[in-house]
Amino acid sequence: MTASDTTSPAVLEQLRRRSADPNRRIVFTGATIVTMDPERGVLDSADLLVEGDTITAVGPDLSRDGAVVVDAAGTVLTPGFVDTHRHAWQTQLRRIMPDVDDLGRYVMSTLAGHAPSYRPQDMYVGTRLAALTAIDSGITCMLDFSHNSRTREHSDAAVQALVDTGIRGVHASMGPHFGDWDRQWPQDLTRLKDRYFAGDDQLLTLRLAALATDEIAGPTLAYGPELARTARDLGIAVSVDAVFGTSSSQAVLRWAKDGLLGPDVTLIHATGLSTLAWQAIGDSGTTIALAPTSDAQIGLETAIPAIDEALSVGVRPGLSIDVEVALASDMFTQMRALHTIQRMRAVNAVYGTGRQPARITTHDVLDFATLQGARTNGLQGVTGSLTPGKKADLLVIRAEDLNNMPLNDPIGTVVLGSDARNISAVLINGVPRKWNGRVLDVDLPTLRDAVHASREYVLNTPAA
C-alpha cells in the first residue's frame, strides 16, 4: 500500500466491512504522530494501532497481523480537536451578523428575535449541520450548549442530531432566554438522562447548562445552589455561560463560598473577572472554556481572552467556537487567534522595559484544543490524546500538501499551516467519519435543502 491509503476506497471498504467487529485492528504506519501525551510527545515515522474503538499501542514497527494497514507516510496524526462550547442550534443562521459588535445586539437578534420561532426540526437541522461541520474541520468532540430547549421535543431533536452524525457529543441542556416555553427544564434532565445517557461507555454525555447571573434572562437560568443540587443529584457536570465582568466575579465568589465550584464545573469566557474570583477558580480546580474569537470580535467585557489570567492560577483552559451567527466554525481559527493575541499582549506588556515576555507556544494552544478541552468536558480519560487505552478519536493531516510541505515542525504545521482541506481522515471511536477529505454518510443535496428550508422558516416566522 502507498501513502495514498487515506484516499483509497478499497481501504475504506475494508474498514467499513469490519466495523461491527469489536476486535477489528487498524494500523496507521509511518506517520509523524503528535500524541499530546506528556510522556510520549512527538514520534517520527511511527505506527498507531486501533483495536475496536480504542487506541492500544503507539510506537515504531507495530505488529500488522490481521490488521487493516493504512500507510500514513507523509501525514501527521493528532488527537481530534475538542470544542468546549458551541450553540449548535443556530447554525442555519451562520454569519447572519458577521460584524456584530455588542453582546446585546446578538442577544436581541438571535435569542429574543429568532430563537422563539424554532421548531424541533429546526433544532435538529442546526445541530446536525454544526456537528458535521465540526467533523469536517477535525473536531471529534463537541459540547453543544443547547439553550433553546422550549419543549421536550426540542431537546430530543438536538440530542438525536448528535447521535446521527456520530460525533462524540456533550449535550448541555438549558431553557431558553426569551419567549414561550414549556418550563420543563431542568426537571426534564432526568428523562433525558434515562433515555439517551444511561450507558457508561457511549459517545454522548449529558450536562446541565446555565448562565452566570440573572441579568439577561432572570433567576431561573442562573447557576446557584438549586441548579447545582439538580446536577449533583443526577451525577452530571455543569457548564456556565456568560461569565464576565463585575457581577460574574461576585457570583464566582458566592459559588466558592457555597461549595459550588470544582472540576465538574466549567466557566465559559471568564473575561473581566477580578483577581479574587480567579483565585477562587484556581483553588477549586474549576475548568475554563475560552472563546478567543468571540471575546475579541464581539467585544465581550475586556474583549481579551483570559488566557494569562487562567494560567496565572494554574488553569489550562479548553477552547470553543461559541456562535456561528458571527464567528468561524473551526478550531484552527481559535488556536491561531489565541496564539496571536496572547503573544501580542505579552510583548506589548514589556515593551521598552528590557523584561522578557511570557509567551505561549503552538504546543500550548494545541494542548488547549485537545487534551485540556477533553479535561474541560470531563472526558480526559476518554479522548484528547493519542494514548493507549483512550478511544480512537484522531485526525490524519496531510503534511505534503501545497500549504504544508515540507514538514519541518509538526506542531507548528498543525497549528499555523493546516486547515480543514488538509484533513484526509477523521476517526471517532474508531469509526471513519471523514475519508479522502470528505465527510461520510451525508447526502449534501438533501441536507442543503433542509438547511435552506429551516432558515427560511425561522427568518420569516414572527417570534411568539
C-alpha positions in Angstrom: 0.0 0.0 0.0 1.1 3.6 -0.6 0.8 6.9 1.2 -2.4 7.4 -0.7 -4.2 4.9 1.5 -6.5 7.5 3.2 -7.7 8.3 -0.3 -8.3 4.7 -1.1 -11.9 3.5 -1.4 -10.7 -0.1 -1.0 -9.2 0.7 2.4 -12.3 2.5 3.5 -14.4 -0.5 2.3 -12.2 -2.8 4.4 -12.7 -0.7 7.5 -16.5 -0.5 7.0 -16.9 -4.2 6.2 -15.3 -5.0 9.6 -16.8 -2.0 11.5 -19.0 -4.3 13.6 -16.1 -6.4 14.8 -15.1 -5.4 18.3 -11.7 -7.0 17.6 -11.0 -5.2 14.4 -7.5 -3.9 14.1 -6.3 -0.9 12.2 -2.6 0.1 12.0 -1.6 3.5 10.7 2.0 3.2 9.7 4.9 5.6 9.0 3.2 8.8 10.3 4.6 11.7 12.3 2.5 11.2 15.5 1.7 14.2 17.7 0.4 12.3 20.7 -0.3 15.3 23.0 0.5 12.7 25.7 3.1 14.5 28.0 5.0 11.2 28.4 5.1 10.3 24.7 5.4 13.6 22.9 6.0 13.6 19.1 7.1 10.4 17.4 8.7 10.4 13.9 7.8 7.7 11.4 5.8 5.7 13.9 2.7 3.4 14.0 -0.6 3.6 15.8 -2.8 0.6 16.5 -6.5 0.8 16.9 -8.4 -2.3 18.2 -12.2 -1.9 18.0 -12.8 1.6 19.3 -9.6 2.0 21.3 -6.0 3.0 20.8 -4.0 0.1 22.1 -0.4 0.9 21.0 1.7 3.8 19.7 5.3 3.3 18.6 7.7 2.0 15.9 7.2 -1.2 13.9 3.9 -2.4 15.5 2.5 -5.8 14.5 0.3 -5.8 11.5 -1.1 -9.3 11.8 -4.8 -9.4 10.9 -5.0 -5.6 10.7 -6.2 -3.2 8.0 -3.0 -1.4 7.2 -3.2 2.3 6.4 0.1 3.7 5.1 0.2 7.2 6.7 3.6 8.3 5.5 3.6 12.0 4.7 1.0 12.7 7.2 0.7 14.0 10.8 -1.6 12.0 13.2 -3.1 14.1 16.0 -5.9 13.7 18.5 -9.2 15.1 17.4 -9.9 18.6 18.5 -12.3 19.2 21.4 -14.9 22.1 21.3 -15.9 23.0 24.8 -18.9 25.3 23.9 -20.9 25.9 20.8 -24.6 26.9 20.4 -25.2 24.4 17.6 -28.9 25.0 17.1 -28.1 28.4 15.5 -26.1 27.1 12.6 -28.6 27.7 9.8 -28.2 31.4 10.7 -24.5 31.3 10.0 -22.7 34.7 9.6 -26.1 36.5 9.6 -24.5 39.2 11.7 -20.7 39.0 10.9 -19.9 42.4 12.2 -21.9 42.4 15.4 -20.0 44.5 18.0 -22.2 44.3 21.0 -23.5 41.4 23.1 -26.9 43.0 23.5 -27.4 43.1 19.7 -26.6 39.4 19.5 -29.0 38.6 22.4 -31.9 40.6 21.0 -31.5 39.4 17.4 -30.8 35.7 17.9 -32.1 34.8 21.4 -35.1 37.1 21.6 -35.7 37.5 17.8 -35.2 34.2 16.1 -35.0 31.5 18.9 -38.7 31.6 19.8 -39.5 30.6 16.2 -37.5 27.4 16.3 -39.4 24.1 15.9 -37.9 20.8 17.0 -37.0 20.1 13.3 -35.1 23.4 13.2 -33.1 22.3 16.3 -32.2 19.1 14.6 -31.1 20.7 11.3 -29.0 23.4 13.1 -27.3 20.9 15.5 -26.7 18.3 12.8 -25.1 20.9 10.5 -22.9 22.1 13.3 -21.7 18.6 14.2 -21.0 17.7 10.6 -19.0 20.9 10.1 -17.1 20.1 13.3 -16.1 16.7 12.0 -15.1 18.2 8.6 -12.7 20.5 10.4 -11.3 17.9 12.8 -13.4 18.4 15.9 -14.2 15.0 17.1 -15.8 16.0 20.4 -18.3 18.9 20.7 -20.1 20.4 23.7 -23.4 21.7 22.4 -24.6 24.4 24.8 -28.3 23.9 23.8 -30.1 26.8 25.3 -33.2 26.7 23.2 -34.9 23.8 24.9 -38.5 25.0 24.6 -40.1 21.6 24.8 -39.0 18.0 25.4 -39.2 17.5 21.7 -36.7 20.4 21.1 -34.2 18.6 23.4 -34.8 15.3 21.8 -34.2 16.7 18.4 -30.9 18.3 19.4 -29.7 15.0 21.0 -30.8 13.0 18.0 -28.8 15.2 15.7 -25.6 14.4 17.7 -26.4 10.7 17.6 -27.0 10.8 13.8 -23.6 12.4 13.0 -21.5 10.0 15.1 -19.7 12.8 16.9 -18.6 12.5 20.5 -21.2 14.9 21.7 -21.9 16.6 25.0 -25.4 17.8 25.2 -25.5 20.7 27.7 -29.2 21.5 28.2 -30.7 24.8 29.2 -34.1 26.5 28.9 -34.5 29.5 26.5 -33.8 33.1 27.4 -37.0 34.6 25.9 -40.4 33.7 24.6 -42.9 31.0 25.4 -41.7 27.6 26.5 -43.0 24.6 28.5 -40.9 25.2 31.7 -40.0 21.5 31.5 -36.4 22.4 32.3 -34.4 21.4 34.4 -36.8 18.7 35.5 -36.6 17.1 32.0 -32.9 16.4 32.5 -33.9 13.2 34.4 -35.9 11.9 31.4 -33.1 12.9 29.0 -30.5 11.1 31.1 -32.6 7.9 31.3 -33.4 7.9 27.6 -30.2 8.9 26.0 -27.3 8.8 28.5 -27.9 5.6 30.6 -24.7 3.8 29.4 -21.2 4.4 30.8 -19.4 3.6 27.5 -21.1 5.7 24.8 -20.5 8.7 22.6 -22.9 11.0 24.3 -22.6 12.8 27.6 -25.2 15.0 29.4 -24.5 18.3 31.2 -26.6 21.0 32.8 -26.1 24.4 31.2 -26.8 27.7 33.0 -25.9 31.4 32.9 -23.7 33.1 35.4 -26.2 35.7 36.6 -29.8 36.7 36.3 -29.1 39.9 34.4 -30.2 38.7 30.9 -32.9 36.1 31.4 -33.9 36.1 35.1 -33.1 33.8 38.0 -34.5 30.6 36.5 -31.4 30.1 34.3 -28.8 31.4 36.7 -26.4 29.0 38.3 -26.7 28.7 42.1 -27.5 26.2 44.8 -30.7 24.8 43.3 -29.2 24.1 39.8 -26.1 22.7 41.4 -28.2 20.4 43.5 -30.0 19.2 40.4 -26.8 18.4 38.6 -25.3 16.6 41.6 -28.4 14.5 42.2 -28.2 13.4 38.5 -24.4 12.9 38.7 -23.8 15.3 35.8 -21.4 18.2 35.3 -22.3 21.9 34.7 -21.3 24.4 32.1 -21.9 28.1 32.9 -22.0 30.7 30.1 -21.8 34.5 30.1 -19.2 34.6 32.8 -17.7 38.0 32.6 -17.4 41.3 34.5 -18.1 42.5 38.0 -21.4 40.7 38.5 -19.9 37.4 37.5 -16.9 38.0 39.7 -19.3 38.4 42.6 -21.1 35.3 41.6 -17.9 33.2 41.4 -17.1 34.3 45.0 -20.6 33.2 46.1 -20.2 29.9 44.4 -16.9 29.4 46.1 -18.3 30.2 49.5 -21.2 27.8 48.9 -19.0 25.0 47.6 -20.5 25.1 44.1 -17.2 25.2 42.2 -14.9 22.3 41.3 -13.6 20.2 38.4 -17.2 19.3 37.4 -18.0 22.9 36.7 -16.9 24.8 33.6 -17.0 28.6 33.4 -17.2 30.0 29.8 -15.5 33.2 28.6 -14.3 34.4 32.1 -13.3 37.8 30.7 -13.0 40.8 33.0 -13.1 38.7 36.3 -11.5 40.0 39.5 -8.2 38.7 40.9 -10.2 37.2 43.8 -12.5 35.4 41.5 -9.6 33.9 39.6 -8.1 32.8 42.8 -11.3 31.0 43.8 -11.4 29.3 40.4 -7.8 28.2 40.7 -8.2 27.0 44.3 -11.2 24.9 43.4 -9.9 23.3 40.2 -12.8 24.7 38.2 -12.4 24.4 34.5 -12.5 27.2 31.9 -13.7 27.3 28.3 -12.2 30.2 26.4 -13.8 31.5 23.2 -11.0 33.5 21.7 -12.7 34.9 18.6 -16.0 35.5 20.4 -14.4 37.6 23.1 -12.2 39.6 20.7 -14.6 40.0 17.8 -17.8 40.7 19.6 -16.1 42.6 22.3 -17.2 40.7 25.5 -16.2 42.8 28.6 -12.5 43.4 28.2 -12.5 41.7 24.7 -9.3 39.9 25.6 -9.4 36.1 26.0 -8.5 35.4 29.6 -5.6 33.1 28.9 -3.0 34.8 31.1 -5.4 35.1 34.0 -6.2 31.3 33.7 -2.6 30.3 33.5 -1.7 32.5 36.5 -3.9 30.4 38.8 -2.8 27.0 37.3 -5.8 26.5 35.0 -5.1 25.3 31.5 -8.3 26.0 29.6 -10.2 24.4 26.7 -11.1 26.3 23.6 -14.5 26.8 22.0 -16.3 28.1 18.9 -19.4 29.8 20.5 -21.8 31.3 17.9 -21.6 30.7 14.2 -24.0 33.6 13.6 -20.9 35.8 13.7 -17.8 33.6 14.0 -15.7 30.9 12.3 -16.6 27.3 12.7 -13.2 25.6 13.2 -10.6 25.1 15.9 -7.6 26.2 13.7 -9.0 29.7 13.9 -9.4 29.6 17.7 -5.8 28.3 18.1 -4.3 30.9 15.9 -6.4 33.8 17.3 -5.4 32.9 20.9 -1.7 32.3 20.0 -1.6 35.7 18.3 -3.5 37.7 20.8 -1.6 36.4 23.8 1.8 36.8 22.3 0.9 40.4 21.2 -0.1 41.2 24.7 3.0 39.6 26.2 5.4 41.6 24.1 3.4 44.8 24.5 3.4 44.5 28.3 7.2 44.6 28.5 7.9 46.8 25.5 10.7 49.2 26.4 11.5 47.6 29.8 14.1 45.0 28.9 12.0 42.3 30.6 11.3 39.1 28.7 7.7 38.5 27.5 5.9 35.3 28.8 4.6 33.9 25.5 2.5 30.8 25.0 3.6 28.4 22.3 2.0 26.5 19.4 2.2 23.4 21.7 0.2 25.2 24.3 -2.7 26.1 22.1 -2.8 22.6 20.6 -2.8 21.3 24.1 -5.8 23.6 24.9 -7.6 22.4 21.8 -7.1 18.7 22.5 -6.1 17.3 26.0 -7.3 20.3 28.0 -10.5 20.5 26.0 -11.2 16.9 26.9 -10.5 17.6 30.6 -12.8 20.7 30.5 -15.6 18.5 29.0 -15.0 15.8 31.7 -13.6 13.3 29.2 -9.9 13.4 29.9 -9.8 9.6 30.4 -11.6 9.1 27.1 -10.1 11.4 24.5 -7.8 14.3 23.9 -4.5 12.5 23.4 -3.2 9.5 21.4 -2.7 7.4 24.5 -3.2 3.7 24.6 -6.4 3.0 26.4 -8.2 6.1 25.2 -10.8 6.0 22.4 -9.6 6.3 18.8 -10.6 9.9 18.1 -7.9 11.0 15.7 -7.0 13.1 12.6 -4.8 12.2 9.6 -3.5 15.6 8.3 -1.6 15.7 5.0 1.8 17.2 5.6 2.8 17.2 1.9 0.0 19.4 0.6 0.9 22.6 -1.1 0.3 24.7 2.0 2.1 22.4 4.4 5.2 20.9 2.7 7.9 20.5 3.7 7.2 19.2 7.2 9.7 20.8 9.5 7.8 21.2 12.8 4.7 19.0 13.1 3.0 21.0 15.8 3.7 24.3 14.0 2.3 22.7 10.9 -0.9 21.7 12.5 -1.5 24.9 14.4 -0.2 27.5 11.9 -0.3 25.8 8.5 -3.3 23.4 8.3 -7.0 23.8 7.8 -9.9 21.5 7.0 -8.8 20.8 3.4 -5.6 19.1 4.8 -7.6 16.7 7.0 -7.6 13.5 4.9 -9.3 11.3 7.6 -11.2 11.6 10.9 -11.9 8.7 13.1 -14.3 8.9 16.1 -14.5 6.0 18.4 -12.5 4.0 15.8 -15.1 4.7 13.1 -14.1 6.7 9.9 -16.3 9.8 9.8 -14.2 11.6 7.1 -12.2 9.9 4.4 -10.3 11.2 1.4 -11.2 14.7 2.5 -14.9 14.0 2.5 -17.3 13.7 5.4 -19.0 10.3 5.1 -22.7 9.3 5.1 -24.0 12.8 4.2 -26.4 13.4 1.4 -25.4 17.0 0.7 -28.3 18.0 -1.6 -30.8 16.7 0.9 -29.0 18.4 3.8 -28.8 21.6 1.8 -32.5 21.6 1.1 -33.3 21.0 4.8 -30.9 23.8 5.9 -32.4 26.4 3.5 -35.9 25.4 4.3 -35.3 25.7 8.1 -33.5 29.1 7.6 -36.5 30.5 5.6 -38.9 29.3 8.2 -37.0 30.8 11.1 -36.4 34.1 9.4 -40.0 34.5 8.2 -41.9 33.3 11.2 -42.5 36.1 13.8 -41.4 35.3 17.4 -44.2 34.0 19.6 
